[in-house]
Amino acid sequence: MEEPLTEDMLAELLSAPDPRAFVKKPEVGERSLSAYLNELLEAKGLKRAAVVRAADLNETFGYQVFTGARKASRDNLIKLAFALNCTLREANRLLKAGGANELYCKNRRDAIIIFSLTHGATLQQAEEDLYRFGEATLS
């Protein structure tokens, strides 16, 4: 799922004679969490039930997050990012869509999560690394 780079979009906005056409683009505006989760599912060919299970979420709660009926905590969003095999960029977009702070490499706990995500670790491996470094786990 390739989206235009923010820098490219900024250049397009700044060169536009009028912002009206730019702000009507689908890439501009708030993205709902459920819409982004479903985009990721489709793009990666995954099933919601398998992702909810891999994220170690309660089935009902996970379903409600995917439909937009419930809000997920930052840690649950990170767990979903691992279950969806997200890139760092996708994980940060997921966090932002869920109303949470993006992962920040100057934060020790976030740095461990970033390292785990970018090196293809499973949720379980990330949890073990967090525990090993004395940081709060996601579960």
HULIN-V623827 format. One record per pair of residues at least 12 apart in sequence whose ideal C-beta (glycine too) atoms are under 8 Angstrom apart, sorted by sequence separation. I is the first residue (numbers start at 0). GAP is how many residues later the second one is. D is the distance in Angstrom with one decimal. If there is no record, write none. Layout:
I	GAP	D
I	GAP	D
This chain:
90	12	6.4
125	12	7.1
126	12	6.4
77	13	7.1
80	13	5.4
112	13	6.2
115	13	5.8
47	14	7.5
51	14	7.6
79	14	6.6
80	14	7.6
102	14	7.7
111	14	7.3
114	14	7.6
47	15	7.2
64	15	7.5
87	15	7.0
122	15	7.2
76	17	5.7
77	17	7.3
111	17	5.4
112	17	7.4
8	18	6.6
47	18	5.5
76	18	5.3
111	18	5.6
8	19	7.6
56	19	6.3
54	21	7.2
73	21	6.6
76	21	4.5
108	21	6.7
111	21	5.8
56	22	6.7
3	23	6.0
55	23	6.3
56	23	7.5
76	23	5.6
111	23	6.1
2	24	6.2
54	24	4.2
73	24	7.5
54	25	4.9
77	25	7.8
107	25	7.4
112	25	8.0
71	26	5.7
73	26	3.9
87	26	6.1
90	26	5.7
108	26	4.3
54	27	6.9
70	27	7.2
72	27	7.6
73	27	6.8
107	27	6.4
108	27	6.6
36	28	7.3
37	28	6.9
53	28	7.5
54	28	3.8
70	28	6.9
36	29	5.4
50	29	6.8
53	29	3.7
87	29	5.6
52	30	7.9
86	30	7.5
87	30	5.5
33	31	7.4
51	31	7.5
85	31	6.7
86	31	7.6
32	32	7.1
33	32	5.8
50	32	4.6
33	33	5.8
50	33	5.8
33	34	3.7
81	34	7.6
32	35	6.6
77	35	6.1
81	35	6.9
84	35	7.7
31	36	6.1
80	36	6.7
0	38	6.2
32	38	7.8
45	38	6.6
0	39	7.1
32	39	7.3
81	39	7.6
43	40	6.3
81	40	6.7
82	40	6.4
43	41	6.5
81	41	4.0
0	42	4.2
36	43	7.1
40	43	7.5
32	44	8.0
39	44	5.1
78	44	5.9
81	44	6.1
39	46	7.0
36	47	7.8
39	50	6.6
39	54	7.3
35	57	6.5
36	57	7.3
35	58	6.2
78	59	5.3
36	60	8.0
77	60	5.7
78	60	7.5
32	61	7.5
35	61	4.4
30	62	7.5
34	62	7.7
75	62	8.0
74	63	4.6
32	64	4.5
74	64	7.8
31	65	6.6
32	65	4.6
30	66	5.0
32	66	7.6
55	67	6.6
54	68	6.8
53	69	6.7
55	83	6.0
0	89	7.5
